[in-house]
Amino acid sequence: MSTTPTTSTTSAQSPFGIGSGLGTAPGATTGASSTNSLNANSFMTLFLAQLQNQDPTNPMQSYELAAQLAQFTSVQELSQATTLLGNLQQYTAAINNGEITSLVGKQVTAQSNTINVSSGSPSALNYTLSAPATVTITITDSNGAKVNTLNLGSKSAGTYSVPWTGKNSSGSTVADGAYTCSVTATASDGAATTVQPSISGQVYSCNLNSNPPTYILSGPNGIQIPVANVFAVTGQSSTN
């Protein structure tokens, strides 16, 4: 019995998206398409089905076969590379976590502009001047409202403690909580710069689940600082 060739061709059809005109490939399962995945066996099944169902008046050319094989090989290599990169990422994360936890119990210095007030007593904070300047310190609460302004006058180059006693501009002790300290240094020529304060303390614990990971200094209710803010490690605490 003679058959009439179809008017549509499949010679350029990729095995990654065979048209509905080919039907279901012999031996192929619908599960592979439902999961949108393609392994070597399913590829060969589709590839052979494509050859069997091609238009006899316009058969596939050799370069088309080579292109499809190269396409599948590239996909396999990319999939393997993705798996290897995932393994490498997990390995690197494990190394980083080990380095982070190694500082627990150590004395560190880190960038921080947070002052914790507990029972009316503020935690210590430092700042460093690289050149003589007139220093002004502004304390704000968690809502950004100004609590107090400390005009410290002219200071020479060096490291100083923030002399806030935990009182507002009216002289009353502030409520317990976290406050933000902003240090402004004004040079003799009138140029004002913001100085990054720092905090020193013993690493009590670390939180690897936060993003970014953080250290908690000087006890369970201490100040949390991002791990990346630590710029100096002075050694083991004398209390350990």
MIDO-407310 format. One record per atom (N, C-alpha, C): x, y, z; residue number from 1; residue in one letter; atom name. Coordinates in steps of 0.2 Angstrom, whole numbers. Layout:
NODE    xx    yy    zz   n res atom
NODE     X     Y     Z NUM   a   CA
...
This chain:
NODE    xx    yy    zz   n res atom
NODE     4    -6     0   1   m    N
NODE     0     0     0   1   m   CA
NODE     4     6     0   1   m    C
NODE     3    11    -5   2   s    N
NODE     7    17    -5   2   s   CA
NODE     5    22     0   2   s    C
NODE    10    26     2   3   t    N
NODE     8    32     6   3   t   CA
NODE    10    38     3   3   t    C
NODE     7    43     5   4   t    N
NODE     9    50     3   4   t   CA
NODE    13    53     8   4   t    C
NODE    19    56     6   5   p    N
NODE    23    59    11   5   p   CA
NODE    20    66    14   5   p    C
NODE    21    67    20   6   t    N
NODE    18    73    23   6   t   CA
NODE    22    79    20   6   t    C
NODE    18    85    21   7   t    N
NODE    21    91    18   7   t   CA
NODE    26    94    23   7   t    C
NODE    25    93    30   8   s    N
NODE    30    96    34   8   s   CA
NODE    36    91    35   8   s    C
NODE    41    94    37   9   t    N
NODE    48    90    38   9   t   CA
NODE    50    91    45   9   t    C
NODE    54    86    47  10   t    N
NODE    57    86    54  10   t   CA
NODE    64    85    54  10   t    C
NODE    67    87    48  11   s    N
NODE    74    86    47  11   s   CA
NODE    78    90    52  11   s    C
NODE    76    96    53  12   a    N
NODE    79   101    58  12   a   CA
NODE    77   100    65  12   a    C
NODE    72    96    66  13   q    N
NODE    70    95    73  13   q   CA
NODE    75    92    78  13   q    C
NODE    75    96    83  14   s    N
NODE    80    93    89  14   s   CA
NODE    77    88    93  14   s    C
NODE    81    83    95  15   p    N
NODE    78    78   100  15   p   CA
NODE    76    81   106  15   p    C
NODE    78    87   108  16   f    N
NODE    76    90   114  16   f   CA
NODE    69    93   114  16   f    C
NODE    66    93   108  17   g    N
NODE    59    96   107  17   g   CA
NODE    55    93   101  17   g    C
NODE    55    86   100  18   i    N
NODE    52    83    94  18   i   CA
NODE    45    85    94  18   i    C
NODE    42    87    88  19   g    N
NODE    36    90    87  19   g   CA
NODE    30    84    88  19   g    C
NODE    24    86    88  20   s    N
NODE    19    82    90  20   s   CA
NODE    18    77    84  20   s    C
NODE    20    79    78  21   g    N
NODE    19    75    72  21   g   CA
NODE    23    68    72  21   g    C
NODE    28    67    77  22   l    N
NODE    31    61    78  22   l   CA
NODE    28    56    82  22   l    C
NODE    23    59    86  23   g    N
NODE    20    54    91  23   g   CA
NODE    24    52    96  23   g    C
NODE    22    47   100  24   t    N
NODE    26    44   105  24   t   CA
NODE    32    40   103  24   t    C
NODE    38    41   105  25   a    N
NODE    43    36   102  25   a   CA
NODE    42    30   105  25   a    C
NODE    44    24   101  26   p    N
NODE    44    17   103  26   p   CA
NODE    48    16   110  26   p    C
NODE    45    14   115  27   g    N
NODE    49    12   121  27   g   CA
NODE    50    18   125  27   g    C
NODE    48    24   123  28   a    N
NODE    49    30   127  28   a   CA
NODE    43    30   132  28   a    C
NODE    45    33   138  29   t    N
NODE    40    34   144  29   t   CA
NODE    38    41   144  29   t    C
NODE    32    42   147  30   t    N
NODE    30    49   147  30   t   CA
NODE    33    52   154  30   t    C
NODE    36    48   158  31   g    N
NODE    38    51   164  31   g   CA
NODE    44    55   163  31   g    C
NODE    48    54   158  32   a    N
NODE    54    58   156  32   a   CA
NODE    52    65   154  32   a    C
NODE    47    65   150  33   s    N
NODE    45    72   148  33   s   CA
NODE    41    76   153  33   s    C
NODE    38    72   158  34   s    N
NODE    34    76   163  34   s   CA
NODE    39    79   168  34   s    C
NODE    45    76   169  35   t    N
NODE    50    78   173  35   t   CA
NODE    55    83   170  35   t    C
NODE    54    84   163  36   n    N
NODE    58    88   159  36   n   CA
NODE    65    87   159  36   n    C
NODE    67    80   160  37   s    N
NODE    74    78   160  37   s   CA
NODE    75    73   154  37   s    C
NODE    82    73   152  38   l    N
NODE    84    69   147  38   l   CA
NODE    90    66   148  38   l    C
NODE    90    59   149  39   n    N
NODE    97    55   150  39   n   CA
NODE    99    52   143  39   n    C
NODE   104    49   143  40   a    N
NODE   107    46   137  40   a   CA
NODE   102    41   134  40   a    C
NODE    99    37   138  41   n    N
NODE    94    32   135  41   n   CA
NODE    89    35   131  41   n    C
NODE    85    40   135  42   s    N
NODE    80    43   132  42   s   CA
NODE    82    47   126  42   s    C
NODE    88    50   126  43   f    N
NODE    90    54   120  43   f   CA
NODE    91    49   114  43   f    C
NODE    94    43   115  44   m    N
NODE    95    39   109  44   m   CA
NODE    88    36   107  44   m    C
NODE    83    35   111  45   t    N
NODE    76    33   109  45   t   CA
NODE    73    38   105  45   t    C
NODE    73    45   107  46   l    N
NODE    71    50   103  46   l   CA
NODE    74    51    97  46   l    C
NODE    81    50    97  47   f    N
NODE    85    51    91  47   f   CA
NODE    83    46    85  47   f    C
NODE    83    40    88  48   l    N
NODE    81    34    83  48   l   CA
NODE    74    36    80  48   l    C
NODE    69    38    85  49   a    N
NODE    62    39    82  49   a   CA
NODE    62    45    77  49   a    C
NODE    66    49    78  50   q    N
NODE    67    55    73  50   q   CA
NODE    69    53    67  50   q    C
NODE    74    48    67  51   l    N
NODE    77    45    60  51   l   CA
NODE    71    41    57  51   l    C
NODE    67    37    61  52   q    N
NODE    62    33    58  52   q   CA
NODE    57    37    55  52   q    C
NODE    55    43    58  53   n    N
NODE    49    47    56  53   n   CA
NODE    51    53    51  53   n    C
NODE    57    53    49  54   q    N
NODE    59    59    45  54   q   CA
NODE    56    58    38  54   q    C
NODE    55    64    35  55   d    N
NODE    52    64    28  55   d   CA
NODE    57    61    23  55   d    C
NODE    55    56    20  56   p    N
NODE    60    52    15  56   p   CA
NODE    62    57     9  56   p    C
NODE    58    62     8  57   t    N
NODE    59    66     2  57   t   CA
NODE    64    72     4  57   t    C
NODE    65    72    11  58   n    N
NODE    70    77    14  58   n   CA
NODE    73    74    20  58   n    C
NODE    78    69    19  59   p    N
NODE    81    66    25  59   p   CA
NODE    86    71    28  59   p    C
NODE    87    69    34  60   m    N
NODE    92    73    38  60   m   CA
NODE    99    73    35  60   m    C
NODE   102    78    35  61   q    N
NODE   109    79    33  61   q   CA
NODE   114    77    39  61   q    C
NODE   120    75    37  62   s    N
NODE   125    73    41  62   s   CA
NODE   127    78    46  62   s    C
NODE   127    84    44  63   y    N
NODE   129    90    49  63   y   CA
NODE   123    91    54  63   y    C
NODE   117    89    52  64   e    N
NODE   111    90    57  64   e   CA
NODE   112    85    62  64   e    C
NODE   114    79    60  65   l    N
NODE   115    73    65  65   l   CA
NODE   120    75    70  65   l    C
NODE   126    78    67  66   a    N
NODE   132    80    71  66   a   CA
NODE   130    85    76  66   a    C
NODE   126    90    74  67   a    N
NODE   124    96    78  67   a   CA
NODE   120    94    84  67   a    C
NODE   115    89    83  68   q    N
NODE   111    86    88  68   q   CA
NODE   115    82    93  68   q    C
NODE   120    78    91  69   l    N
NODE   124    75    95  69   l   CA
NODE   128    79   100  69   l    C
NODE   131    85    96  70   a    N
NODE   135    90   100  70   a   CA
NODE   131    93   105  70   a    C
NODE   124    95   103  71   q    N
NODE   120    98   108  71   q   CA
NODE   119    94   114  71   q    C
NODE   117    88   113  72   f    N
NODE   116    83   119  72   f   CA
NODE   122    83   123  72   f    C
NODE   128    82   120  73   t    N
NODE   134    82   124  73   t   CA
NODE   136    88   128  73   t    C
NODE   134    94   125  74   s    N
NODE   135   100   129  74   s   CA
NODE   130   100   135  74   s    C
NODE   124    98   134  75   v    N
NODE   119    98   140  75   v   CA
NODE   122    94   145  75   v    C
NODE   124    88   143  76   q    N
NODE   127    83   148  76   q   CA
NODE   133    86   152  76   q    C
NODE   138    89   148  77   e    N
NODE   143    92   152  77   e   CA
NODE   141    98   156  77   e    C
NODE   136   102   154  78   l    N
NODE   134   107   159  78   l   CA
NODE   131   105   165  78   l    C
NODE   127    99   164  79   s    N
NODE   124    96   170  79   s   CA
NODE   129    94   175  79   s    C
NODE   134    91   172  80   q    N
NODE   140    88   177  80   q   CA
NODE   143    94   180  80   q    C
NODE   144    99   176  81   a    N
NODE   148   105   179  81   a   CA
NODE   144   108   185  81   a    C
NODE   137   108   184  82   t    N
NODE   133   111   189  82   t   CA
NODE   133   107   195  82   t    C
NODE   133   100   195  83   t    N
NODE   134    96   200  83   t   CA
NODE   141    97   204  83   t    C
NODE   146    97   200  84   l    N
NODE   153    98   203  84   l   CA
NODE   153   105   207  84   l    C
NODE   150   110   204  85   l    N
NODE   150   117   207  85   l   CA
NODE   146   117   213  85   l    C
NODE   141   113   213  86   g    N
NODE   137   113   220  86   g   CA
NODE   141   109   225  86   g    C
NODE   144   104   223  87   n    N
NODE   149   100   228  87   n   CA
NODE   154   105   231  87   n    C
NODE   157   109   226  88   l    N
NODE   162   114   228  88   l   CA
NODE   160   119   233  88   l    C
NODE   154   121   231  89   q    N
NODE   151   126   236  89   q   CA
NODE   150   124   243  89   q    C
NODE   147   118   243  90   q    N
NODE   146   115   250  90   q   CA
NODE   153   114   254  90   q    C
NODE   158   112   250  91   y    N
NODE   164   111   253  91   y   CA
NODE   167   117   255  91   y    C
NODE   167   123   251  92   t    N
NODE   169   129   253  92   t   CA
NODE   165   132   259  92   t    C
NODE   159   131   259  93   a    N
NODE   155   133   265  93   a   CA
NODE   157   130   272  93   a    C
NODE   158   123   271  94   a    N
NODE   161   120   277  94   a   CA
NODE   167   122   280  94   a    C
NODE   172   124   275  95   i    N
NODE   178   127   277  95   i   CA
NODE   177   134   280  95   i    C
NODE   173   138   277  96   n    N
NODE   171   145   280  96   n   CA
NODE   168   144   287  96   n    C
NODE   163   139   288  97   n    N
NODE   160   139   294  97   n   CA
NODE   165   137   300  97   n    C
NODE   170   132   298  98   g    N
NODE   175   130   302  98   g   CA
NODE   179   136   305  98   g    C
NODE   181   141   300  99   e    N
NODE   185   147   302  99   e   CA
NODE   181   151   306  99   e    C
NODE   175   152   305 100   i    N
NODE   171   157   309 100   i   CA
NODE   170   154   316 100   i    C
NODE   169   148   317 101   t    N
NODE   168   145   324 101   t   CA
NODE   175   145   327 101   t    C
NODE   180   145   324 102   s    N
NODE   187   145   327 102   s   CA
NODE   188   151   331 102   s    C
NODE   184   157   330 103   l    N
NODE   185   163   334 103   l   CA
NODE   181   163   341 103   l    C
NODE   177   158   342 104   v    N
NODE   173   158   348 104   v   CA
NODE   178   158   354 104   v    C
NODE   177   163   359 105   g    N
NODE   182   163   364 105   g   CA
NODE   187   168   363 105   g    C
NODE   188   170   357 106   k    N
NODE   194   175   356 106   k   CA
NODE   192   182   357 106   k    C
NODE   197   186   358 107   q    N
NODE   196   194   359 107   q   CA
NODE   196   196   352 107   q    C
NODE   191   200   349 108   v    N
NODE   191   203   343 108   v   CA
NODE   190   210   343 108   v    C
NODE   191   214   337 109   t    N
NODE   189   221   336 109   t   CA
NODE   186   221   330 109   t    C
NODE   180   224   330 110   a    N
NODE   176   224   324 110   a   CA
NODE   173   231   323 110   a    C
NODE   171   233   316 111   q    N
NODE   167   239   315 111   q   CA
NODE   160   238   318 111   q    C
NODE   158   243   321 112   s    N
NODE   151   243   324 112   s   CA
NODE   149   250   326 112   s    C
NODE   143   252   325 113   n    N
NODE   141   259   328 113   n   CA
NODE   135   258   333 113   n    C
NODE   135   252   335 114   t    N
NODE   129   250   340 114   t   CA
NODE   131   250   347 114   t    C
NODE   127   254   351 115   i    N
NODE   129   254   359 115   i   CA
NODE   123   250   362 115   i    C
NODE   124   245   366 116   n    N
NODE   118   242   370 116   n   CA
NODE   118   245   377 116   n    C
NODE   112   247   378 117   v    N
NODE   111   250   385 117   v   CA
NODE   107   244   389 117   v    C
NODE   110   242   395 118   s    N
NODE   108   237   399 118   s   CA
NODE   108   239   406 118   s    C
NODE   102   239   409 119   s    N
NODE   101   242   416 119   s   CA
NODE   104   249   417 119   s    C
NODE   103   253   411 120   g    N
NODE   105   260   411 120   g   CA
NODE   113   261   410 120   g    C
NODE   116   255   409 121   s    N
NODE   124   256   407 121   s   CA
NODE   125   254   400 121   s    C
NODE   128   259   396 122   p    N
NODE   130   258   389 122   p   CA
NODE   136   254   388 122   p    C
NODE   136   250   383 123   s    N
NODE   142   246   381 123   s   CA
NODE   147   250   378 123   s    C
NODE   154   248   378 124   a    N
NODE   159   252   376 124   a   CA
NODE   160   252   369 124   a    C
NODE   162   258   366 125   l    N
NODE   163   259   359 125   l   CA
NODE   169   264   358 125   l    C
NODE   173   262   353 126   n    N
NODE   179   266   352 126   n   CA
NODE   179   270   345 126   n    C
NODE   183   275   344 127   y    N
NODE   184   278   337 127   y   CA
NODE   191   280   337 127   y    C
NODE   194   280   331 128   t    N
NODE   201   282   330 128   t   CA
NODE   201   288   325 128   t    C
NODE   205   293   327 129   l    N
NODE   206   298   322 129   l   CA
NODE   213   298   319 129   l    C
NODE   213   298   312 130   s    N
NODE   220   298   309 130   s   CA
NODE   224   305   309 130   s    C
NODE   220   310   311 131   a    N
NODE   223   317   311 131   a   CA
NODE   219   321   316 131   a    C
NODE   222   326   318 132   p    N
NODE   218   331   323 132   p   CA
NODE   211   333   320 132   p    C
NODE   206   333   324 133   a    N
NODE   200   336   322 133   a   CA
NODE   195   337   328 133   a    C
NODE   190   341   326 134   t    N
NODE   185   343   331 134   t   CA
NODE   179   337   331 134   t    C
NODE   178   334   336 135   v    N
NODE   174   328   336 135   v   CA
NODE   167   329   339 135   v    C
NODE   162   327   335 136   t    N
NODE   155   327   337 136   t   CA
NODE   152   320   337 136   t    C
NODE   149   318   342 137   i    N
NODE   145   312   342 137   i   CA
NODE   138   312   343 137   i    C
NODE   134   309   339 138   t    N
NODE   127   309   339 138   t   CA
NODE   124   302   341 138   t    C
NODE   120   302   346 139   i    N
NODE   117   296   348 139   i   CA
NODE   109   296   346 139   i    C
NODE   107   291   342 140   t    N
NODE   100   290   340 140   t   CA
NODE    97   283   342 140   t    C
NODE    91   283   343 141   d    N
NODE    88   277   345 141   d   CA
NODE    86   273   339 141   d    C
NODE    82   267   341 142   s    N
NODE    80   262   335 142   s   CA
NODE    76   265   330 142   s    C
NODE    72   271   332 143   n    N
NODE    68   274   327 143   n   CA
NODE    71   280   323 143   n    C
NODE    78   281   324 144   g    N
NODE    81   286   321 144   g   CA
NODE    81   293   324 144   g    C
NODE    77   293   330 145   a    N
NODE    77   300   334 145   a   CA
NODE    83   301   337 145   a    C
NODE    85   308   337 146   k    N
NODE    91   310   341 146   k   CA
NODE    90   309   348 146   k    C
NODE    94   306   352 147   v    N
NODE    94   305   359 147   v   CA
NODE    99   310   363 147   v    C
NODE   105   311   360 148   n    N
NODE   110   316   363 148   n   CA
NODE   115   317   358 148   n    C
NODE   118   323   359 149   t    N
NODE   124   325   355 149   t   CA
NODE   129   327   360 149   t    C
NODE   135   324   358 150   l    N
NODE   141   325   362 150   l   CA
NODE   146   329   358 150   l    C
NODE   147   336   360 151   n    N
NODE   152   340   357 151   n   CA
NODE   159   339   361 151   n    C
NODE   164   335   358 152   l    N
NODE   170   334   362 152   l   CA
NODE   175   338   361 152   l    C
NODE   175   343   356 153   g    N
NODE   180   348   355 153   g   CA
NODE   185   345   351 153   g    C
NODE   191   348   351 154   s    N
NODE   197   346   347 154   s   CA
NODE   201   340   350 154   s    C
NODE   202   336   346 155   k    N
NODE   206   330   348 155   k   CA
NODE   212   328   343 155   k    C
NODE   217   326   346 156   s    N
NODE   223   324   342 156   s   CA
NODE   222   317   339 156   s    C
NODE   226   315   335 157   a    N
NODE   226   309   332 157   a   CA
NODE   227   304   337 157   a    C
NODE   223   298   336 158   g    N
NODE   223   293   341 158   g   CA
NODE   216   289   342 158   g    C
NODE   216   285   347 159   t    N
NODE   210   281   348 159   t   CA
NODE   207   283   355 159   t    C
NODE   200   284   354 160   y    N
NODE   197   286   360 160   y   CA
NODE   191   282   361 160   y    C
NODE   188   282   368 161   s    N
NODE   182   279   369 161   s   CA
NODE   176   284   368 161   s    C
NODE   170   281   366 162   v    N
NODE   164   285   366 162   v   CA
NODE   162   287   373 162   v    C
NODE   162   293   375 163   p    N
NODE   160   295   382 163   p   CA
NODE   153   295   384 163   p    C
NODE   149   292   381 164   w    N
NODE   142   292   382 164   w   CA
NODE   140   288   388 164   w    C
NODE   136   292   393 165   t    N
NODE   135   288   399 165   t   CA
NODE   128   285   399 165   t    C
NODE   124   285   394 166   g    N
NODE   118   282   393 166   g   CA
NODE   112   287   395 166   g    C
NODE   113   293   395 167   k    N
NODE   108   298   396 167   k   CA
NODE   106   302   390 167   k    C
NODE   100   305   390 168   n    N
NODE    98   309   384 168   n   CA
NODE   100   316   385 168   n    C
NODE    98   320   381 169   s    N
NODE   100   327   381 169   s   CA
NODE    97   331   387 169   s    C
NODE    92   328   390 170   s    N
NODE    89   331   396 170   s   CA
NODE    93   329   403 170   s    C
NODE    97   324   402 171   g    N
NODE   101   321   408 171   g   CA
NODE    97   315   411 171   g    C
NODE    92   313   408 172   s    N
NODE    88   307   410 172   s   CA
NODE    91   300   407 172   s    C
NODE    92   295   411 173   t    N
NODE    94   289   409 173   t   CA
NODE    89   286   403 173   t    C
NODE    92   284   398 174   v    N
NODE    88   281   392 174   v   CA
NODE    85   274   394 174   v    C
NODE    80   272   390 175   a    N
NODE    78   265   391 175   a   CA
NODE    83   260   388 175   a    C
NODE    83   254   391 176   d    N
NODE    87   249   389 176   d   CA
NODE    86   247   382 176   d    C
NODE    91   245   378 177   g    N
NODE    90   244   371 177   g   CA
NODE    96   245   367 177   g    C
NODE    96   245   360 178   a    N
NODE   101   246   356 178   a   CA
NODE   101   254   353 178   a    C
NODE   106   257   353 179   y    N
NODE   107   264   350 179   y   CA
NODE   112   264   345 179   y    C
NODE   112   269   341 180   t    N
NODE   117   270   336 180   t   CA
NODE   121   276   337 180   t    C
NODE   127   275   336 181   c    N
NODE   132   280   337 181   c   CA
NODE   135   283   331 181   c    C
NODE   135   289   330 182   s    N
NODE   138   292   324 182   s   CA
NODE   143   297   326 182   s    C
NODE   150   296   323 183   v    N
NODE   155   300   325 183   v   CA
NODE   157   305   319 183   v    C
NODE   157   311   320 184   t    N
NODE   159   316   314 184   t   CA
NODE   166   320   317 184   t    C
NODE   171   319   312 185   a    N
NODE   177   323   313 185   a   CA
NODE   178   329   308 185   a    C
NODE   178   335   311 186   t    N
NODE   179   341   307 186   t   CA
NODE   186   343   307 186   t    C
NODE   190   343   301 187   a    N
NODE   197   345   301 187   a   CA
NODE   197   353   302 187   a    C
NODE   203   356   302 188   s    N
NODE   204   363   303 188   s   CA
NODE   202   367   297 188   s    C
NODE   202   364   291 189   d    N
NODE   199   367   285 189   d   CA
NODE   192   367   284 189   d    C
NODE   188   364   289 190   g    N
NODE   181   364   289 190   g   CA
NODE   178   357   286 190   g    C
NODE   183   353   283 191   a    N
NODE   180   347   280 191   a   CA
NODE   178   342   285 191   a    C
NODE   172   339   285 192   a    N
NODE   169   335   290 192   a   CA
NODE   169   328   287 192   a    C
NODE   171   323   291 193   t    N
NODE   171   316   288 193   t   CA
NODE   168   312   294 193   t    C
NODE   165   306   292 194   t    N
NODE   162   301   296 194   t   CA
NODE   167   296   298 194   t    C
NODE   168   295   305 195   v    N
NODE   173   290   307 195   v   CA
NODE   169   284   309 195   v    C
NODE   171   278   307 196   q    N
NODE   168   272   309 196   q   CA
NODE   170   270   316 196   q    C
NODE   165   269   320 197   p    N
NODE   167   267   327 197   p   CA
NODE   169   259   327 197   p    C
NODE   172   257   332 198   s    N
NODE   173   250   333 198   s   CA
NODE   172   247   340 198   s    C
NODE   171   241   340 199   i    N
NODE   170   238   347 199   i   CA
NODE   175   232   348 199   i    C
NODE   177   231   354 200   s    N
NODE   181   226   356 200   s   CA
NODE   178   221   361 200   s    C
NODE   179   215   361 201   g    N
NODE   176   210   365 201   g   CA
NODE   177   203   364 201   g    C
NODE   175   199   368 202   q    N
NODE   176   192   367 202   q   CA
NODE   170   189   364 202   q    C
NODE   172   184   359 203   v    N
NODE   166   181   355 203   v   CA
NODE   163   176   359 203   v    C
NODE   157   177   361 204   y    N
NODE   153   172   365 204   y   CA
NODE   150   167   361 204   y    C
NODE   148   168   355 205   s    N
NODE   145   163   351 205   s   CA
NODE   144   166   343 205   s    C
NODE   142   161   339 206   c    N
NODE   141   164   332 206   c   CA
NODE   135   161   329 206   c    C
NODE   132   164   325 207   n    N
NODE   126   162   322 207   n   CA
NODE   127   161   314 207   n    C
NODE   127   155   312 208   l    N
NODE   129   153   305 208   l   CA
NODE   123   153   301 208   l    C
NODE   117   153   304 209   n    N
NODE   110   154   300 209   n   CA
NODE   108   160   298 209   n    C
NODE   111   166   301 210   s    N
NODE   109   172   299 210   s   CA
NODE   113   174   292 210   s    C
NODE   111   179   289 211   n    N
NODE   114   181   282 211   n   CA
NODE   115   188   283 211   n    C
NODE   121   191   283 212   p    N
NODE   127   186   284 212   p   CA
NODE   128   183   291 212   p    C
NODE   132   178   292 213   p    N
NODE   134   176   298 213   p   CA
NODE   136   181   303 213   p    C
NODE   134   180   310 214   t    N
NODE   136   185   314 214   t   CA
NODE   139   182   321 214   t    C
NODE   143   186   324 215   y    N
NODE   146   185   331 215   y   CA
NODE   142   189   336 215   y    C
NODE   141   186   342 216   i    N
NODE   139   189   348 216   i   CA
NODE   144   190   353 216   i    C
NODE   145   196   355 217   l    N
NODE   151   198   359 217   l   CA
NODE   149   198   366 217   l    C
NODE   153   196   371 218   s    N
NODE   153   197   378 218   s   CA
NODE   146   195   381 218   s    C
NODE   144   189   379 219   g    N
NODE   138   186   383 219   g   CA
NODE   132   185   378 219   g    C
NODE   127   181   380 220   p    N
NODE   122   179   376 220   p   CA
NODE   117   185   374 220   p    C
NODE   117   191   378 221   n    N
NODE   114   197   376 221   n   CA
NODE   118   202   373 221   n    C
NODE   124   200   371 222   g    N
NODE   129   205   368 222   g   CA
NODE   127   208   361 222   g    C
NODE   131   212   359 223   i    N
NODE   130   215   352 223   i   CA
NODE   132   210   347 223   i    C
NODE   127   210   342 224   q    N
NODE   129   205   336 224   q   CA
NODE   132   209   331 224   q    C
NODE   137   207   328 225   i    N
NODE   141   210   323 225   i   CA
NODE   142   205   317 225   i    C
NODE   142   207   311 226   p    N
NODE   143   203   305 226   p   CA
NODE   150   200   305 226   p    C
NODE   151   194   303 227   v    N
NODE   158   191   303 227   v   CA
NODE   163   195   299 227   v    C
NODE   161   198   294 228   a    N
NODE   165   202   289 228   a   CA
NODE   167   208   292 228   a    C
NODE   164   211   298 229   n    N
NODE   166   217   301 229   n   CA
NODE   172   216   306 229   n    C
NODE   174   210   307 230   v    N
NODE   180   209   311 230   v   CA
NODE   186   211   308 230   v    C
NODE   191   215   310 231   f    N
NODE   197   217   307 231   f   CA
NODE   203   215   311 231   f    C
NODE   202   213   317 232   a    N
NODE   208   211   322 232   a   CA
NODE   206   206   327 232   a    C
NODE   211   201   328 233   v    N
NODE   210   196   333 233   v   CA
NODE   216   197   338 233   v    C
NODE   214   198   344 234   t    N
NODE   220   200   349 234   t   CA
NODE   222   193   353 234   t    C
NODE   218   188   352 235   g    N
NODE   220   182   355 235   g   CA
NODE   215   179   360 235   g    C
NODE   217   174   364 236   q    N
NODE   212   171   368 236   q   CA
NODE   211   175   374 236   q    C
NODE   204   175   376 237   s    N
NODE   202   179   382 237   s   CA
NODE   206   177   388 237   s    C
NODE   208   181   393 238   s    N
NODE   211   179   399 238   s   CA
NODE   207   176   404 238   s    C
NODE   200   176   403 239   t    N
NODE   196   172   407 239   t   CA
NODE   195   165   406 239   t    C
NODE   198   163   400 240   n    N
NODE   197   156   398 240   n   CA
NODE   204   152   399 240   n    C
